[in-house]
């Protein structure tokens, strides 16, 4: 069973939804289409999608 909570989106700052299922943490914002899925044990990113964020080196 998933536990859900409302959090601020790290991308746009609006309200987003975070759900915890076994070893998976999923943060999703419907406004900016942000998605981050991580493993709660290792902290590694399983999947991520955040339009508008670019990596600069």
PyMOL Python script that loads the backbone (N, CA, C, O; Angstrom):
from pymol import cmd

cmd.read_pdbstr("""\
ATOM      1  N   UNK A   1       0.835  -1.159   0.000  1.00  0.00           N
ATOM      2  CA  UNK A   1       0.000   0.000   0.000  1.00  0.00           C
ATOM      3  C   UNK A   1       0.896   1.243   0.000  1.00  0.00           C
ATOM      4  O   UNK A   1       1.890   1.297   0.724  1.00  0.00           O
ATOM      5  N   UNK A   2       0.545   2.221  -0.799  1.00  0.00           N
ATOM      6  CA  UNK A   2       1.323   3.447  -0.936  1.00  0.00           C
ATOM      7  C   UNK A   2       0.888   4.487   0.088  1.00  0.00           C
ATOM      8  O   UNK A   2      -0.299   4.638   0.378  1.00  0.00           O
ATOM      9  N   UNK A   3       1.868   5.197   0.626  1.00  0.00           N
ATOM     10  CA  UNK A   3       1.618   6.330   1.495  1.00  0.00           C
ATOM     11  C   UNK A   3       1.866   7.582   0.672  1.00  0.00           C
ATOM     12  O   UNK A   3       2.902   7.695   0.017  1.00  0.00           O
ATOM     13  N   UNK A   4       0.928   8.527   0.696  1.00  0.00           N
ATOM     14  CA  UNK A   4       1.055   9.737  -0.110  1.00  0.00           C
ATOM     15  C   UNK A   4       1.114  10.960   0.787  1.00  0.00           C
ATOM     16  O   UNK A   4       0.506  11.002   1.856  1.00  0.00           O
ATOM     17  N   UNK A   5       1.870  11.968   0.320  1.00  0.00           N
ATOM     18  CA  UNK A   5       1.916  13.242   1.023  1.00  0.00           C
ATOM     19  C   UNK A   5       2.082  14.363  -0.001  1.00  0.00           C
ATOM     20  O   UNK A   5       2.558  14.145  -1.115  1.00  0.00           O
ATOM     21  N   UNK A   6       1.685  15.546   0.399  1.00  0.00           N
ATOM     22  CA  UNK A   6       1.819  16.719  -0.456  1.00  0.00           C
ATOM     23  C   UNK A   6       3.094  17.455  -0.080  1.00  0.00           C
ATOM     24  O   UNK A   6       3.334  17.743   1.093  1.00  0.00           O
ATOM     25  N   UNK A   7       3.909  17.757  -1.082  1.00  0.00           N
ATOM     26  CA  UNK A   7       5.184  18.454  -0.899  1.00  0.00           C
ATOM     27  C   UNK A   7       5.292  19.563  -1.934  1.00  0.00           C
ATOM     28  O   UNK A   7       4.472  19.637  -2.850  1.00  0.00           O
ATOM     29  N   UNK A   8       6.276  20.412  -1.802  1.00  0.00           N
ATOM     30  CA  UNK A   8       6.558  21.425  -2.811  1.00  0.00           C
ATOM     31  C   UNK A   8       7.416  20.808  -3.909  1.00  0.00           C
ATOM     32  O   UNK A   8       8.356  20.063  -3.633  1.00  0.00           O
ATOM     33  N   UNK A   9       7.085  21.123  -5.146  1.00  0.00           N
ATOM     34  CA  UNK A   9       7.845  20.644  -6.287  1.00  0.00           C
ATOM     35  C   UNK A   9       9.226  21.296  -6.280  1.00  0.00           C
ATOM     36  O   UNK A   9       9.321  22.520  -6.195  1.00  0.00           O
ATOM     37  N   UNK A  10      10.294  20.510  -6.367  1.00  0.00           N
ATOM     38  CA  UNK A  10      11.635  21.096  -6.398  1.00  0.00           C
ATOM     39  C   UNK A  10      11.930  21.838  -7.700  1.00  0.00           C
ATOM     40  O   UNK A  10      12.914  22.573  -7.784  1.00  0.00           O
ATOM     41  N   UNK A  11      11.094  21.655  -8.703  1.00  0.00           N
ATOM     42  CA  UNK A  11      11.292  22.292 -10.001  1.00  0.00           C
ATOM     43  C   UNK A  11      10.583  23.645 -10.084  1.00  0.00           C
ATOM     44  O   UNK A  11      11.208  24.643 -10.442  1.00  0.00           O
ATOM     45  N   UNK A  12       9.287  23.693  -9.760  1.00  0.00           N
ATOM     46  CA  UNK A  12       8.520  24.931  -9.939  1.00  0.00           C
ATOM     47  C   UNK A  12       7.965  25.507  -8.639  1.00  0.00           C
ATOM     48  O   UNK A  12       7.511  26.651  -8.628  1.00  0.00           O
ATOM     49  N   UNK A  13       7.989  24.748  -7.548  1.00  0.00           N
ATOM     50  CA  UNK A  13       7.548  25.259  -6.260  1.00  0.00           C
ATOM     51  C   UNK A  13       6.077  25.093  -5.936  1.00  0.00           C
ATOM     52  O   UNK A  13       5.662  25.391  -4.817  1.00  0.00           O
ATOM     53  N   UNK A  14       5.271  24.621  -6.890  1.00  0.00           N
ATOM     54  CA  UNK A  14       3.852  24.404  -6.600  1.00  0.00           C
ATOM     55  C   UNK A  14       3.675  23.095  -5.835  1.00  0.00           C
ATOM     56  O   UNK A  14       4.637  22.357  -5.623  1.00  0.00           O
ATOM     57  N   UNK A  15       2.449  22.816  -5.426  1.00  0.00           N
ATOM     58  CA  UNK A  15       2.193  21.585  -4.688  1.00  0.00           C
ATOM     59  C   UNK A  15       2.334  20.376  -5.597  1.00  0.00           C
ATOM     60  O   UNK A  15       1.824  20.360  -6.718  1.00  0.00           O
ATOM     61  N   UNK A  16       3.026  19.374  -5.101  1.00  0.00           N
ATOM     62  CA  UNK A  16       3.256  18.135  -5.841  1.00  0.00           C
ATOM     63  C   UNK A  16       2.897  16.968  -4.925  1.00  0.00           C
ATOM     64  O   UNK A  16       2.585  17.167  -3.751  1.00  0.00           O
ATOM     65  N   UNK A  17       2.941  15.768  -5.459  1.00  0.00           N
ATOM     66  CA  UNK A  17       2.580  14.580  -4.695  1.00  0.00           C
ATOM     67  C   UNK A  17       3.791  13.661  -4.582  1.00  0.00           C
ATOM     68  O   UNK A  17       4.472  13.379  -5.569  1.00  0.00           O
ATOM     69  N   UNK A  18       4.044  13.201  -3.361  1.00  0.00           N
ATOM     70  CA  UNK A  18       5.118  12.230  -3.130  1.00  0.00           C
ATOM     71  C   UNK A  18       4.484  10.967  -2.578  1.00  0.00           C
ATOM     72  O   UNK A  18       3.707  11.017  -1.624  1.00  0.00           O
ATOM     73  N   UNK A  19       4.821   9.824  -3.188  1.00  0.00           N
ATOM     74  CA  UNK A  19       4.271   8.560  -2.711  1.00  0.00           C
ATOM     75  C   UNK A  19       5.407   7.589  -2.407  1.00  0.00           C
ATOM     76  O   UNK A  19       6.428   7.550  -3.093  1.00  0.00           O
ATOM     77  N   UNK A  20       5.188   6.809  -1.354  1.00  0.00           N
ATOM     78  CA  UNK A  20       6.159   5.827  -0.892  1.00  0.00           C
ATOM     79  C   UNK A  20       5.544   4.441  -1.048  1.00  0.00           C
ATOM     80  O   UNK A  20       4.484   4.160  -0.490  1.00  0.00           O
ATOM     81  N   UNK A  21       6.211   3.579  -1.808  1.00  0.00           N
ATOM     82  CA  UNK A  21       5.755   2.209  -2.003  1.00  0.00           C
ATOM     83  C   UNK A  21       6.946   1.282  -1.844  1.00  0.00           C
ATOM     84  O   UNK A  21       7.862   1.305  -2.666  1.00  0.00           O
ATOM     85  N   UNK A  22       6.946   0.479  -0.815  1.00  0.00           N
ATOM     86  CA  UNK A  22       8.063  -0.418  -0.503  1.00  0.00           C
ATOM     87  C   UNK A  22       9.368   0.353  -0.512  1.00  0.00           C
ATOM     88  O   UNK A  22       9.609   1.162   0.383  1.00  0.00           O
ATOM     89  N   UNK A  23      10.213   0.122  -1.502  1.00  0.00           N
ATOM     90  CA  UNK A  23      11.521   0.776  -1.559  1.00  0.00           C
ATOM     91  C   UNK A  23      11.569   1.906  -2.584  1.00  0.00           C
ATOM     92  O   UNK A  23      12.652   2.388  -2.916  1.00  0.00           O
ATOM     93  N   UNK A  24      10.429   2.330  -3.083  1.00  0.00           N
ATOM     94  CA  UNK A  24      10.378   3.353  -4.127  1.00  0.00           C
ATOM     95  C   UNK A  24       9.739   4.632  -3.598  1.00  0.00           C
ATOM     96  O   UNK A  24       8.691   4.594  -2.952  1.00  0.00           O
ATOM     97  N   UNK A  25      10.382   5.764  -3.880  1.00  0.00           N
ATOM     98  CA  UNK A  25       9.825   7.083  -3.571  1.00  0.00           C
ATOM     99  C   UNK A  25       9.600   7.790  -4.901  1.00  0.00           C
ATOM    100  O   UNK A  25      10.529   7.942  -5.694  1.00  0.00           O
ATOM    101  N   UNK A  26       8.372   8.219  -5.142  1.00  0.00           N
ATOM    102  CA  UNK A  26       8.031   8.896  -6.398  1.00  0.00           C
ATOM    103  C   UNK A  26       7.494  10.287  -6.090  1.00  0.00           C
ATOM    104  O   UNK A  26       6.524  10.440  -5.348  1.00  0.00           O
ATOM    105  N   UNK A  27       8.137  11.300  -6.670  1.00  0.00           N
ATOM    106  CA  UNK A  27       7.682  12.679  -6.549  1.00  0.00           C
ATOM    107  C   UNK A  27       7.228  13.136  -7.922  1.00  0.00           C
ATOM    108  O   UNK A  27       7.960  13.015  -8.904  1.00  0.00           O
ATOM    109  N   UNK A  28       6.000  13.669  -7.982  1.00  0.00           N
ATOM    110  CA  UNK A  28       5.403  14.015  -9.274  1.00  0.00           C
ATOM    111  C   UNK A  28       4.635  15.325  -9.164  1.00  0.00           C
ATOM    112  O   UNK A  28       3.846  15.527  -8.241  1.00  0.00           O
ATOM    113  N   UNK A  29       4.885  16.221 -10.136  1.00  0.00           N
ATOM    114  CA  UNK A  29       4.173  17.501 -10.215  1.00  0.00           C
ATOM    115  C   UNK A  29       3.405  17.532 -11.528  1.00  0.00           C
ATOM    116  O   UNK A  29       3.984  17.373 -12.603  1.00  0.00           O
ATOM    117  N   UNK A  30       2.111  17.735 -11.429  1.00  0.00           N
ATOM    118  CA  UNK A  30       1.286  17.748 -12.637  1.00  0.00           C
ATOM    119  C   UNK A  30       1.339  19.095 -13.351  1.00  0.00           C
ATOM    120  O   UNK A  30       0.992  19.186 -14.528  1.00  0.00           O
ATOM    121  N   UNK A  31       1.768  20.136 -12.650  1.00  0.00           N
ATOM    122  CA  UNK A  31       1.825  21.460 -13.282  1.00  0.00           C
ATOM    123  C   UNK A  31       3.003  21.580 -14.255  1.00  0.00           C
ATOM    124  O   UNK A  31       2.824  22.022 -15.390  1.00  0.00           O
ATOM    125  N   UNK A  32       4.203  21.189 -13.817  1.00  0.00           N
ATOM    126  CA  UNK A  32       5.386  21.347 -14.672  1.00  0.00           C
ATOM    127  C   UNK A  32       5.875  20.024 -15.256  1.00  0.00           C
ATOM    128  O   UNK A  32       6.880  20.000 -15.966  1.00  0.00           O
ATOM    129  N   UNK A  33       5.183  18.928 -14.970  1.00  0.00           N
ATOM    130  CA  UNK A  33       5.499  17.607 -15.507  1.00  0.00           C
ATOM    131  C   UNK A  33       6.789  17.021 -14.928  1.00  0.00           C
ATOM    132  O   UNK A  33       7.447  16.212 -15.582  1.00  0.00           O
ATOM    133  N   UNK A  34       7.155  17.425 -13.700  1.00  0.00           N
ATOM    134  CA  UNK A  34       8.347  16.917 -13.019  1.00  0.00           C
ATOM    135  C   UNK A  34       8.072  15.506 -12.508  1.00  0.00           C
ATOM    136  O   UNK A  34       6.984  15.222 -12.007  1.00  0.00           O
ATOM    137  N   UNK A  35       9.070  14.617 -12.636  1.00  0.00           N
ATOM    138  CA  UNK A  35       8.964  13.259 -12.114  1.00  0.00           C
ATOM    139  C   UNK A  35      10.324  12.814 -11.617  1.00  0.00           C
ATOM    140  O   UNK A  35      11.316  12.927 -12.337  1.00  0.00           O
ATOM    141  N   UNK A  36      10.384  12.306 -10.384  1.00  0.00           N
ATOM    142  CA  UNK A  36      11.618  11.752  -9.839  1.00  0.00           C
ATOM    143  C   UNK A  36      11.264  10.491  -9.072  1.00  0.00           C
ATOM    144  O   UNK A  36      10.461  10.524  -8.139  1.00  0.00           O
ATOM    145  N   UNK A  37      11.869   9.380  -9.469  1.00  0.00           N
ATOM    146  CA  UNK A  37      11.662   8.106  -8.792  1.00  0.00           C
ATOM    147  C   UNK A  37      13.009   7.660  -8.254  1.00  0.00           C
ATOM    148  O   UNK A  37      13.970   7.514  -9.010  1.00  0.00           O
ATOM    149  N   UNK A  38      13.078   7.441  -6.937  1.00  0.00           N
ATOM    150  CA  UNK A  38      14.320   7.046  -6.300  1.00  0.00           C
ATOM    151  C   UNK A  38      14.125   5.797  -5.449  1.00  0.00           C
ATOM    152  O   UNK A  38      13.006   5.460  -5.062  1.00  0.00           O
ATOM    153  N   UNK A  39      15.223   5.123  -5.167  1.00  0.00           N
ATOM    154  CA  UNK A  39      15.224   3.972  -4.277  1.00  0.00           C
ATOM    155  C   UNK A  39      15.443   4.496  -2.861  1.00  0.00           C
ATOM    156  O   UNK A  39      16.405   5.225  -2.622  1.00  0.00           O
ATOM    157  N   UNK A  40      14.577   4.141  -1.924  1.00  0.00           N
ATOM    158  CA  UNK A  40      14.691   4.640  -0.559  1.00  0.00           C
ATOM    159  C   UNK A  40      15.837   3.981   0.205  1.00  0.00           C
ATOM    160  O   UNK A  40      16.267   4.502   1.234  1.00  0.00           O
ATOM    161  N   UNK A  41      16.331   2.863  -0.274  1.00  0.00           N
ATOM    162  CA  UNK A  41      17.424   2.161   0.396  1.00  0.00           C
ATOM    163  C   UNK A  41      18.779   2.744  -0.019  1.00  0.00           C
ATOM    164  O   UNK A  41      19.609   3.073   0.828  1.00  0.00           O
ATOM    165  N   UNK A  42      18.990   2.867  -1.327  1.00  0.00           N
ATOM    166  CA  UNK A  42      20.290   3.319  -1.835  1.00  0.00           C
ATOM    167  C   UNK A  42      20.330   4.812  -2.133  1.00  0.00           C
ATOM    168  O   UNK A  42      21.411   5.398  -2.178  1.00  0.00           O
ATOM    169  N   UNK A  43      19.166   5.441  -2.338  1.00  0.00           N
ATOM    170  CA  UNK A  43      19.112   6.845  -2.711  1.00  0.00           C
ATOM    171  C   UNK A  43      19.376   7.097  -4.183  1.00  0.00           C
ATOM    172  O   UNK A  43      19.419   8.246  -4.622  1.00  0.00           O
ATOM    173  N   UNK A  44      19.554   6.028  -4.947  1.00  0.00           N
ATOM    174  CA  UNK A  44      19.832   6.166  -6.371  1.00  0.00           C
ATOM    175  C   UNK A  44      18.569   6.518  -7.145  1.00  0.00           C
ATOM    176  O   UNK A  44      17.469   6.075  -6.814  1.00  0.00           O
ATOM    177  N   UNK A  45      18.754   7.327  -8.186  1.00  0.00           N
ATOM    178  CA  UNK A  45      17.647   7.719  -9.052  1.00  0.00           C
ATOM    179  C   UNK A  45      17.331   6.573 -10.007  1.00  0.00           C
ATOM    180  O   UNK A  45      18.214   6.081 -10.709  1.00  0.00           O
ATOM    181  N   UNK A  46      16.072   6.149 -10.031  1.00  0.00           N
ATOM    182  CA  UNK A  46      15.614   5.096 -10.921  1.00  0.00           C
ATOM    183  C   UNK A  46      15.157   5.705 -12.236  1.00  0.00           C
ATOM    184  O   UNK A  46      15.479   5.196 -13.309  1.00  0.00           O
ATOM    185  N   UNK A  47      14.408   6.796 -12.149  1.00  0.00           N
ATOM    186  CA  UNK A  47      13.909   7.493 -13.329  1.00  0.00           C
ATOM    187  C   UNK A  47      13.697   8.957 -12.978  1.00  0.00           C
ATOM    188  O   UNK A  47      13.291   9.281 -11.862  1.00  0.00           O
ATOM    189  N   UNK A  48      13.972   9.844 -13.935  1.00  0.00           N
ATOM    190  CA  UNK A  48      13.779  11.273 -13.704  1.00  0.00           C
ATOM    191  C   UNK A  48      13.379  11.949 -14.999  1.00  0.00           C
ATOM    192  O   UNK A  48      13.855  11.602 -16.080  1.00  0.00           O
ATOM    193  N   UNK A  49      12.487  12.928 -14.863  1.00  0.00           N
ATOM    194  CA  UNK A  49      12.066  13.734 -16.001  1.00  0.00           C
ATOM    195  C   UNK A  49      11.690  15.103 -15.478  1.00  0.00           C
ATOM    196  O   UNK A  49      10.796  15.230 -14.640  1.00  0.00           O
ATOM    197  N   UNK A  50      12.362  16.118 -15.964  1.00  0.00           N
ATOM    198  CA  UNK A  50      12.072  17.475 -15.533  1.00  0.00           C
ATOM    199  C   UNK A  50      12.314  18.418 -16.705  1.00  0.00           C
ATOM    200  O   UNK A  50      13.435  18.890 -16.893  1.00  0.00           O
ATOM    201  N   UNK A  51      11.285  18.699 -17.493  1.00  0.00           N
ATOM    202  CA  UNK A  51      11.468  19.608 -18.611  1.00  0.00           C
ATOM    203  C   UNK A  51      11.826  21.009 -18.113  1.00  0.00           C
ATOM    204  O   UNK A  51      11.282  21.491 -17.119  1.00  0.00           O
ATOM    205  N   UNK A  52      12.734  21.637 -18.812  1.00  0.00           N
ATOM    206  CA  UNK A  52      13.143  22.975 -18.426  1.00  0.00           C
ATOM    207  C   UNK A  52      14.372  23.033 -17.552  1.00  0.00           C
ATOM    208  O   UNK A  52      14.931  24.112 -17.353  1.00  0.00           O
ATOM    209  N   UNK A  53      14.812  21.903 -17.023  1.00  0.00           N
ATOM    210  CA  UNK A  53      16.037  21.868 -16.228  1.00  0.00           C
ATOM    211  C   UNK A  53      17.167  21.389 -17.129  1.00  0.00           C
ATOM    212  O   UNK A  53      17.058  20.346 -17.774  1.00  0.00           O
ATOM    213  N   UNK A  54      18.242  22.150 -17.168  1.00  0.00           N
ATOM    214  CA  UNK A  54      19.379  21.731 -17.985  1.00  0.00           C
ATOM    215  C   UNK A  54      20.613  21.598 -17.096  1.00  0.00           C
ATOM    216  O   UNK A  54      20.767  22.323 -16.113  1.00  0.00           O
ATOM    217  N   UNK A  55      21.473  20.674 -17.452  1.00  0.00           N
ATOM    218  CA  UNK A  55      22.705  20.448 -16.720  1.00  0.00           C
ATOM    219  C   UNK A  55      23.803  21.256 -17.393  1.00  0.00           C
ATOM    220  O   UNK A  55      24.064  21.110 -18.587  1.00  0.00           O
ATOM    221  N   UNK A  56      24.433  22.102 -16.611  1.00  0.00           N
ATOM    222  CA  UNK A  56      25.513  22.928 -17.145  1.00  0.00           C
ATOM    223  C   UNK A  56      26.812  22.557 -16.476  1.00  0.00           C
ATOM    224  O   UNK A  56      26.873  22.416 -15.254  1.00  0.00           O
ATOM    225  N   UNK A  57      27.841  22.399 -17.265  1.00  0.00           N
ATOM    226  CA  UNK A  57      29.113  21.969 -16.695  1.00  0.00           C
ATOM    227  C   UNK A  57      30.166  23.006 -16.664  1.00  0.00           C
ATOM    228  O   UNK A  57      31.277  22.744 -16.202  1.00  0.00           O
TER     229      UNK A  57
END
""", "prot")
cmd.dss("prot")
cmd.show_as("cartoon", "prot")
cmd.util.cbc("prot")
cmd.orient("prot")
